[in-house]
């Protein structure tokens, strides 16, 4: 395995596609979509290109049909030929005409999600369109080059988790009193800062406490921005950064974080080649060590038990059973406990996904454990890669609740 | 117009869709895709949802078919009913079965990009699938709520431009001498810092100078990360942040920025509802005022001339002609000068796009001028909204070359 990320070019094994063509007596594989479509991205390595692209693989050549300014696409494309331009002609029609011009006929293989208009352009020219899973199948086990990218983006996720810990650790858990006083004009005369019993019942209610970071209330949105900026500064696309606190799991709310409640940080950053990392952590500032302690042991144990279960040939149902059993051993039975294992790659959630899916060496999976309690949710997820005889974790962020 | 961004809910006028159903004697509008698909996003307002979604609008109701955990989707959906779950059943099939269960039959309208398998599930159940541009048409003119979001994300883009200016302004344009010395072991004995003529010919070559920011070489990748972190910290998705320097316009290279060369920063950040901003700026540190000065006047004039041309009823070709004429007036004829005007919204490039497209009040456009010279590219783009009797700029970043 090469030593440095980014140095290893993401190759594409067009041979796999050609084997499928031979097996099904087809004349070409085609797909049309944006560069965020995982099948198109896998076969073309195009990124940051606006508009509609197409890929076409025949037994003799592999072609990328790109919009008018394909410099970036041309550079990244590992295949034979980049066909630029096209103007107002629909991409599907361009590919159909090109295949016709090459003298091809018969069956064209395509993913089931090929745009309907593209399929009709092929049918209009006498081709038969048949669906194939060949690229989806190829994406299940990652190559060395793909795994290097996922290790690298996961390292950025670890840095972002560390940033969240720092922000929470440096926050004052009893900031509401001062904040409320100055904000609502109660502060005149300088009443006792940090005095928990100075007779202002409403403000003293511990449920009204909230964290203060750098002299402003720490809200879930502020924490989200701090974490997203850390990811962007590490050179990756922050993607969905979800921060929920306590019983409010609504990702778009902007509540002040309160001491004692769980804060769940769910990250799925994406590297510039489109590969995702995955980490979920839960923090509690000034917790009382009640159910959160037991919940922490449960999710910890569940992720570790699932990790120990991973190896080629095992099905996903068995992995999830291990996780669920561990949660139950700590008293978190359905519906209070849930365990989820799913593939991570060019999509945040991808195959292996079905319970019956048998694991392959090279697959990268998220192991995701969640329990709900009286005051909120506690959730931990880690990333792992299936090896020839087991699995190893990707990423090193620790799981302690205390930031 | 409401006063605060984010307060105004993004409404959806399902009435437009229903008018199209009546006009074409159709029973429903359907589409299937991920929440990054602009048509699906426009009709459902779903974001951050993994997996395949579908939307279905009948004369009586509007439905969102969501994957298993649709809390976020449910909250955002402005329509009538969220249908969760579905497991392994393909989304297109679920919608077809649901329509059949509602006793519907006849023609189903869909965007041309509906996945082929979804179209086939409808046809298998006796529906006819006909394509429609109704949602694409509706997206061309933005509502107040949409424009507020674009103003807000453009304000974040302005902050990011300011951040780039700060980084470039605080960089030392003659850092190579020290950097090369320490890096390659020439530095022993403490030769004259900042002395341009100390006899080391290779290092003294001004072409080898590069900018140093916070004691490290300022590369295009470092500048990209600084800018992306600023955008993420402002709460928006950085999206594609492209930084090119000099004649190296390859967005994935990581060259040290050199004094005197142009640095082009192209931003298209996206807010959490999926709406984009657009700004492109060019900077020159320690420029000699040669062609860059003339080029700056040309692109400035071109963007302003195009802005002055915008009003409802004008076609895009006329706008681009104004821009091109202004570039030519400064001596930047084709192929040295290029002017591009295009719609910006849920996509980085969207309608109005065609030369023949007549502008409508409410459209948001990028005005994008570029000239090439001996030492690189100089490019400026601004965002504007078409009003009932003209246009106004969105965003306030100034266009000076000197950071």
Interface residues (C-beta under 8 A of the other chain):
Chain A: X36 X48 X50 X51 X71 X72 X75 X76 X88 X90 X110 X112 X113 X114 X115 X116 X117 X118 X119 X129 X131 X221 X224 X225 X226 X228 X229 X230 X231 X232 X233 X234 X235 X237 X238 X239 X240 X242 X249 X250 X251 X252 X272 X347 X348 X349 X354
Chain B: X36 X48 X50 X51 X71 X72 X75 X76 X88 X90 X110 X112 X113 X114 X115 X116 X117 X118 X119 X129 X131 X221 X224 X225 X226 X228 X229 X230 X231 X232 X233 X234 X235 X237 X238 X239 X240 X242 X249 X250 X251 X252 X272 X347 X348 X349 X354
